[in-house]
């Protein structure tokens, strides 16, 4: 997954067609995705986040009962 070097400004979904539009602070990166493309992006992002957080979440000193 390649992320642009610009923060996200706005994400919105068109109610009539279902496409997801992403607006960045640098408008050069603005893009519209289909529902299927957006679903894949969300799944990949969730997997990446879990991978990043795995060492912390599996360390008992961070999550004790």
N, C-alpha and C positions, 0 to 999 in steps of 0.2 A: 504494500500500500504506500503510495507516495502522497504526502501531504504538502499543500502549498505553504510557502513561507509568509503567510498572512493570516491573522485571526479571522474567525467567522463573525460576520456582522449580523446575519439573519438567515434563518432556515424556515421555509414555509412550503406547504403542500397545496396544490391547486385542487379545489373541491370538485371541479368538473372533470378534469382528466387524470388526476392522481399523481402527476409529476411533482417531484420535490425540487425546489429551487434553493440553491445555496448562494448567498451573497457574502463576499469577503470585503475587508477594508480596502484591499487592492482589487478593484473591479476587473482587472485582467484575469483573475482566477474564477470569476462568477461562472456557475454551471448549473444546468438542469439535468436531473436524473429521472429515469423511469422508476416505477415502484419496485421492480425486480432489481435494478441496479442499486437502488438505495438500500434494499433489504440485504444485499451482499455486502455493501459498505458497512452497514451496522453490525453484521455478523463478524466481519473481519476486525472491526474496531473493538468489539467485545472480546474476541479472542486475544487480541494484542494487549488489552487492558488486564485481562486475567493473567496473562503471561508476565506482565510487568509486576503485578501485585502478588503473584504466587509466593515469592520469598518472604514477603511481609506477612501474608495471611497464614502461612504454614509455620511461622515462628511463634512458639507458645508464649514468649514474653510479651507479645503484642496483644494476644487474645487469650486471656486466662478467665476461668469461670469464677 
